[in-house]
Amino acid sequence: DWGESPAGPYLVTEYLSGGSLRNLLDASLAEGRLLSPAQAIKIGYETAAGLSAAHELGMVHRDIKPANLLFDANGLLRVADFGLVQVLDEAALTEPDEMLVGTASYVAPERGTAGPVDGRADVYSLALTLVEAVTGSVPLAGGSAPEVIVRRQGTNVEVPSLFGSATEIIARAGRADPTRRPTARELRNELIGATRGFSAPSRLRLPGALPDGTPPFQDAAVGGTDPTRVHEETIVAAAGFVEDAEPRPRW
């Protein structure tokens, strides 16, 4: 819902009590843990499913990062904060007033050029996010926004081999040349195919969203639901896909 109040306009949105992937990674690092490759792959194909739905509506998110990937109480992921979204059919596809919009650590290299930007920029940012989830650091990051962009132009993202059968898939998503990256829909399908090479991931220990930290963690399962067993109907409905020929998650 939305409306006006004496304080100004407001939005009523879904309450996502599981917090963000940023919260989860920070809490995990504080305990000396990282996400497993299987957990990252699950996050990857859920994010790619949401991005694909947006891209097929002609929208580019432009700020994919762990802080904008949120979980509900059951561990189902939402792609949030479309405040910087850009419509693909707009006349100007470059950054407004020659300024970078978004978070420099996760920006795609083409965002620093005069050429058009499409959904594959979001795919690149997702590749960086998945690598960070299992290594604790963002590839090719550090320094000012122009330095990061220059470093990434012509340099592909290195993806650790611990991703197993998904290593090459994520590596293609992190290519410097956007024309050589998969679309979000292709990435989603390929990551789902990669689930056949892994056992089902353990449940995410989602940090609570309450400021006082109570409880500090909550199980990503409510009412007996196990979020590692993502129902096919959930993924299909979330991204608007109905074709029976598309791959389904093994977990």
N, C-alpha and C positions, 0 to 999 in steps of 0.2 A: 504494500500500500504506500501511498505518499500523500502529502498534504501540506498545509501551511499552518504555522503557529505564530504567536507573538514574537518568538525568537527567530523565526525564519522558516524556510521549507524544511521538510524532514522526509526520510524514507523509513519504511518498516521492512526489515529484511529477516531472513531465516537466521535463527540463533545457532551458530556452529560451535558447540561446546568443546569440540576436540582440539581447538586451537589451530595453529598453522604449522606447515612443515618447518618453518623457521624455528618456532617454539620447540618442535620435536627434535630437530638437529642440535639446537643449543643445549637442550636437556640431556640428550644422548652424549654429546661431547663432554659435558660436565661429569658424566659418570664413566667416561673413558670408553664409550661405545660408539659405533657407527651403524648405519642401516646395512642390512644384508643386501646383496645384489637382487635377490628375489623380492624383497620389500620395495627396493627402488624401481624394479621393473613394474610391479603392481601400480605404484604411484605414477610411473611413466605412461602406462597405457590408459589409466583413468584420466590423466591430464590431457593426453593427446585426443581422447574421445571428446572431451569438452571443447578443446581448441578446434577440432575438426568441425563441430557443430557451429561454432562462431565463424570460422573461415568460410564455411559454405553459405553463411548468411552475408558474406562480404565484409567481415570485420577482422581487423588485426588487433590483438591485445596490446602489444608493445611493451609490456612490463611483467613478463613471466619470471617469477623468482620464488624462492621458498616462502616468503612472507605472504604471497598472494595465492597459495595453495592451502585451502582450509579443509578441516575435517568435521563431520558431524559426530554425534555421540556414538554412532555405529562404525565409524572409521571410513565412511564413504567420502571421497574427495570432491571438493567444489573448486572451480577456478573463479577467483574473486577479483574485485577491483578492476572493473572495465572502464575506469575513469579516463584512461589515456587511449581508449580504443580509437582506431582510425578506420573509416569506411573506405573500402578499396576503390570505389568508383568516384571518390572525390577528385577534383581537378589536380590538387597539389598532394603528391604522395610523399614528399620529402618532409623533413622536420620543419615546423613553423619557425620563421625568423632565424633559420640556420642554427637553431638550438636543439640539443639532444633532449628528448623527452623519455623518461624512464630511468632505470637504475643502471649505472655504467658497468657494474660488475657482471651483469648478465646480458649486456647488449650485443646484438649481432653485428658483424663487421660492416655490412652494407648500410647500416644506419648512419654511418659517417660519410656516405657518398651522396652524389646528386641523383642517383638512380632511384627507381621505384622500390618500395618495401612491401612485401606481401606476407602471407602467413608463415612462410618458411623462416622468417626472422623469429617468430615465436618458437618454432621447432628447434632452432639453434639454442635459444635461451633455456629450453627444456633439457637439451642435452647437457648443458653446463650444470643445471640443477641436479640431474641424476648423478653426474660424476661427483659433485660435491657431497651428495648424500652418502656415498660409500667411501670417499677419501678424506672428507673434512675440509677440502679447499676447492675454490673455484678456479678452473683452468684459465690460464692466460689473463689473470686479473692483476690488479695492483697499479697504483698511479692514478693520474687524472683520466677523465673520460676520453680525451683525444689520444692519450698514450695507449689506453686499452684498445681502442678501435684500430689504431695503426698496428699494434702488435698482432691483432687477430686477422687483419687483412693479409691473405696469402698463407696463413698458418692454420692448419686443421687442429681441432681439439684432440688431444691424446686421451684415449679411453682405456682404463686398466683392463687387463685380460680376465680379471676376476668376474667380469660380467658374462663370461662364457659365451654361449651362443648368441647373446645379445650385444657382444662387444662391437662387432662390425655394424650392427643396426644403429647403435647409438653414435658410433664414429661417423657414419654417413650423415646423421642429423647434425653433427658438429663440424661439417665441412665449411671452409671459409667461403667457397663459391656457393651461393644460394641455389643456383640451378642444378647442383649436384646433390642437394638434400632431398629427402622424402617429404611429401606433404604430411600434415598432421594425421590425416586418415591413413596414409600408408604406414606411418610410424606406429600408430595404434595397432594396426593389423599385424605388423611384424613383431612388435613386442608381445602381443598375445601369442603369436606362434612360438616365441622364445620361452614361454612358460612351460613348454613340454620338456625343456632341459633342466628344470629345477623342481625341487620339492616345494610344497606350499610354504610360504613364508610364515614366520611366527607373527602373532598379533602385534600391531604397533602399540607402544606404550604412549598414549596420547597425553601430553601435558594439558591440564585444565586451563580454561580461559579466564578463571577468576583472578583478580588482582592479588588477592591474599594467598593464592596458591593452595587453596583447600578444595579438593584434595590435590596433592602435588602431581599425581598421575591417576588416570582412570583407564580401566580396560576398554579397549575398542570393541566392546561387545555389550549389547543390552538385550535383555530378554532372550538370552541364549543364541543370539546371532553371532556368527563368527565372520568378521569382515575379511578374513583371508580367503573365504569361499565366496567370491564375488559372483552373484547370480547373473547368468547371461542376460536375463531380461532387464536387469538394472543397468548394465553397461549399454545395451542396445537402446533402451528408452532414454538414457541420459544424453546420448549423442544423436539421437534421432535416426539411428540406423535400423533398417528392417530387413535387409537382404539376408536370406538364409545362407548364401554362399560364403559370407564373410566368416573369418576365424572366430572361435570362441575361446575364452580363457580356460586353461586346464584346471585352475584352482577353483 
